[in-house]
């Protein structure tokens, strides 16, 4: 088994490995893994359990290097005892993803009880459905979890997808190239991504395939291994599309499906694949359903009031 950690530059690898790779021997022996360098990417290979413990340790060291702190084999010797103790006595939270990091001075993390439960669900389950109104952080928090998973080496890539269908429009009738046609549908995913990572790094990741943003139709026939996959606007999926997507899940992957069942744009009264999935997948173990309400809206307070008003109106007519 292997995981990749993307470096910011080759100087980080030089600082990590040390002069004539003198640090490397101590790291590999202490962690029980093999560490190699490919361009500006670290490849860490080893047994699954050791690998998952080694990744945070290496990330911690890289964090010190990026802050300009001195790092040599003596520093490794200081850190090794605590790491070996952790290997003997793993804590209950050891292999869970964290969230609550800061980017450009803005802290990203859950702000409501519903969001906290959502984050916990993503940590514990391989497939999570997040259903609720706009502004509740369904996509944004899933994106934050994906970025954190990639940063810590828990996954090798992030895949973001949406059905390219809104208000009954067909891509074939829109002007421009295929990329120009699908870009407006994918723009909200890009917006969230650029809120959490540097633009240059995103472009590099997209270029090498570490991050992929594509219409749902591009997922057909694929198996998505070692990836954090987010399907946004799932209320616009047909029954066949959502079934196709759910069966793409591969090994060492997580999938989050988000949607607002009150906002379907499927034409001709087609049944929503999301509504059907919420019903027929209830008894399936290993799948978690996170539901949001107006109380979880973290946009302008008027948005919360508007959603609550619509919810009251729907309850009266039901």
KAQUI-V281994 format. One record per residue. N is the residue number from 1. RES is the residue in three letters. OMEGA is omega in whole degrees, -180 to 180 (999 if undefined). Layout:
n=<N	N>
res=<RES	RES>
omega=<OMEGA	OMEGA>
This chain:
n=<1	2	3	4	5	6	7	8	9	10	11	12	13	14	15	16	17	18	19	20	21	22	23	24	25	26	27	28	29	30	31	32	33	34	35	36	37	38	39	40	41	42	43	44	45	46	47	48	49	50	51	52	53	54	55	56	57	58	59	60	61	62	63	64	65	66	67	68	69	70	71	72	73	74	75	76	77	78	79	80	81	82	83	84	85	86	87	88	89	90	91	92	93	94	95	96	97	98	99	100	101	102	103	104	105	106	107	108	109	110	111	112	113	114	115	116	117	118	119	120	121	122	123	124	125	126	127	128	129	130	131	132	133	134	135	136	137	138	139	140	141	142	143	144	145	146	147	148	149	150	151	152	153	154	155	156	157	158	159	160	161	162	163	164	165	166	167	168	169	170	171	172	173	174	175	176	177	178	179	180	181	182	183	184	185	186	187	188	189	190	191	192	193	194	195	196	197	198	199	200	201	202	203	204	205	206	207	208	209	210	211	212	213	214	215	216	217	218	219	220	221	222	223	224	225	226	227	228	229	230	231	232	233	234	235	236	237	238	239	240	241	242	243	244	245	246	247	248	249	250	251	252	253	254	255	256	257	258	259	260	261	262	263	264	265	266	267	268	269	270	271	272	273	274	275	276	277	278	279	280	281	282	283	284	285	286	287	288	289	290	291	292	293	294	295	296	297	298	299	300	301	302	303	304	305	306	307	308	309	310	311	312	313	314	315	316	317	318>
res=<UNK	UNK	UNK	UNK	UNK	UNK	UNK	UNK	UNK	UNK	UNK	UNK	UNK	UNK	UNK	UNK	UNK	UNK	UNK	UNK	UNK	UNK	UNK	UNK	UNK	UNK	UNK	UNK	UNK	UNK	UNK	UNK	UNK	UNK	UNK	UNK	UNK	UNK	UNK	UNK	UNK	UNK	UNK	UNK	UNK	UNK	UNK	UNK	UNK	UNK	UNK	UNK	UNK	UNK	UNK	UNK	UNK	UNK	UNK	UNK	UNK	UNK	UNK	UNK	UNK	UNK	UNK	UNK	UNK	UNK	UNK	UNK	UNK	UNK	UNK	UNK	UNK	UNK	UNK	UNK	UNK	UNK	UNK	UNK	UNK	UNK	UNK	UNK	UNK	UNK	UNK	UNK	UNK	UNK	UNK	UNK	UNK	UNK	UNK	UNK	UNK	UNK	UNK	UNK	UNK	UNK	UNK	UNK	UNK	UNK	UNK	UNK	UNK	UNK	UNK	UNK	UNK	UNK	UNK	UNK	UNK	UNK	UNK	UNK	UNK	UNK	UNK	UNK	UNK	UNK	UNK	UNK	UNK	UNK	UNK	UNK	UNK	UNK	UNK	UNK	UNK	UNK	UNK	UNK	UNK	UNK	UNK	UNK	UNK	UNK	UNK	UNK	UNK	UNK	UNK	UNK	UNK	UNK	UNK	UNK	UNK	UNK	UNK	UNK	UNK	UNK	UNK	UNK	UNK	UNK	UNK	UNK	UNK	UNK	UNK	UNK	UNK	UNK	UNK	UNK	UNK	UNK	UNK	UNK	UNK	UNK	UNK	UNK	UNK	UNK	UNK	UNK	UNK	UNK	UNK	UNK	UNK	UNK	UNK	UNK	UNK	UNK	UNK	UNK	UNK	UNK	UNK	UNK	UNK	UNK	UNK	UNK	UNK	UNK	UNK	UNK	UNK	UNK	UNK	UNK	UNK	UNK	UNK	UNK	UNK	UNK	UNK	UNK	UNK	UNK	UNK	UNK	UNK	UNK	UNK	UNK	UNK	UNK	UNK	UNK	UNK	UNK	UNK	UNK	UNK	UNK	UNK	UNK	UNK	UNK	UNK	UNK	UNK	UNK	UNK	UNK	UNK	UNK	UNK	UNK	UNK	UNK	UNK	UNK	UNK	UNK	UNK	UNK	UNK	UNK	UNK	UNK	UNK	UNK	UNK	UNK	UNK	UNK	UNK	UNK	UNK	UNK	UNK	UNK	UNK	UNK	UNK	UNK	UNK	UNK	UNK	UNK	UNK	UNK	UNK	UNK	UNK	UNK	UNK	UNK	UNK	UNK	UNK	UNK	UNK	UNK	UNK	UNK	UNK	UNK	UNK	UNK	UNK	UNK	UNK	UNK	UNK	UNK>
omega=<-180	177	-179	173	-180	178	178	180	-177	180	178	178	180	179	-180	-176	-179	-180	-177	177	-176	178	-171	-179	-179	180	-176	-179	-178	-175	-179	-180	175	-177	178	-177	173	-176	179	-180	175	173	179	-176	178	178	-174	-177	179	-179	-179	177	-176	-175	179	179	180	178	178	180	179	178	177	180	-179	177	176	-180	180	-179	178	-176	177	177	178	-180	178	-175	-173	-177	180	178	-180	177	178	179	180	-175	-179	179	-177	-177	-165	-171	-180	176	175	172	-177	-179	-177	177	-178	175	-179	179	-180	-179	-179	-179	179	178	179	178	177	179	178	179	180	179	179	178	-169	-174	179	176	179	172	177	-175	179	-176	177	176	-178	175	-177	-177	-175	-179	176	178	179	178	179	180	179	179	178	-179	-178	176	179	175	-179	-179	175	177	-178	-176	176	171	-179	-178	176	177	175	-178	177	-178	-177	-178	179	-180	173	178	179	-179	-179	179	-174	-176	-180	-180	-177	-176	179	178	176	-179	180	-179	-179	176	-172	-178	175	-177	-179	-180	178	-179	178	179	179	-178	-178	177	177	172	179	176	-172	175	-178	-178	-178	-179	-175	176	-177	170	-171	180	172	-175	170	-172	178	172	-178	178	-175	177	179	176	170	178	-178	-179	-177	176	178	-177	-177	-179	176	-174	-180	-179	177	-179	172	179	175	179	-179	179	177	-173	178	-172	-178	178	-180	-176	171	179	178	179	-180	177	180	180	-180	-179	180	-179	-171	-178	180	-177	-176	179	179	177	-179	179	178	-178	-179	177	179	-180	-178	-180	-179	174	178	-176	178	178	179	180	179	-179	179	178	179	179	178	180	179	-180	-179	-177	-178	999>
